[in-house]
Amino acid sequence: MKELEKMVKEKYGITFQNKELLWEAFTHSSYVNEHRQKNWKNNERLEFLGDAVLEIVVSDYLFHYYHEWQEGRLTRLRAQIVCEPSLAEFAKKCEFDQYIRLGKGEENMNGRNRPALLCDLFEAFIGAVYLDQGIEEARRFIMKIVMPKIKEDAFSHAMDYKTLLQEELQKNGDIAIRYITLTEEGPSHAKHFEVEVRADNQVMGTGVGSSKKAAEQSAAKMALQKRVK
């Protein structure tokens, strides 16, 4: 586990005071079951704690970064950030999969690449950092790994911008929202659409796409971005 300690220190500037917490974070229950005489602890309790720390840090960031967004929109984005597939990708990006201690059975079943396992590992590491270094160090790590993806709009594929725009525009009452196709070009197998969205006959945004639906989503996204600015 010396390699793990070195990696965490060099890549993230974190030196654990209690190294057992770090090892615990990277110990799967299958490994504990196969080494009962060692009295190892698995990472499930740390995963529980790390899940809560991650959610509060991400929630705090979204609350202040998207200061005009309503609760529903913030909740949907947070759900996409802290979901299993996203956290599994973060764990792999951090190369945590290379250091997890697995039982032989779990290893043989390709557990090192199992999304649920990697998700739990990522949360367990955050829990360990929180216990050993405090909330600010945990926040710093999360900001380094997670927040750049938010700024890159990496989770936009999961957002229904038309619904979000409707919620935003109609939060104070009904407003007529219309999507108007400006252009439709290209052969049937390679169409190109340009759409604008209007609210009470005021142009809010324009978008392009290979289908009307995609172009409408793009227009709604532009309208939302203008309102946030």
Sequence and secondary structure as in RCSB ss.txt:
>XXXX:A:sequence
MKELEKMVKEKYGITFQNKELLWEAFTHSSYVNEHRQKNWKNNERLEFLGDAVLEIVVSDYLFHYYHEWQEGRLT
RLRAQIVCEPSLAEFAKKCEFDQYIRLGKGEENMNGRNRPALLCDLFEAFIGAVYLDQGIEEARRFIMKIVMPKI
KEDAFSHAMDYKTLLQEELQKNGDIAIRYITLTEEGPSHAKHFEVEVRADNQVMGTGVGSSKKAAEQSAAKMALQ
KRVK
>XXXX:A:secstr
 HHHHHHHHHHH    SSHHHHHHHTB HHHHHH GGGT   SHHHHHHHHHHHHHHHHHHHHHHTTT  HHHHH
HHHHHHSSHHHHHHHHHHTTGGGT B  HHHHHTTGGG HHHHHHHHHHHHHHHHHHH HHHHHHHHHHHTHHHH
HTTTTGGG  HHHHHHHHHTTTS   EEEEEEEEES GGG EEEEEEEETTEEEEEEEESSHHHHHHHHHHHHHH
HHH 
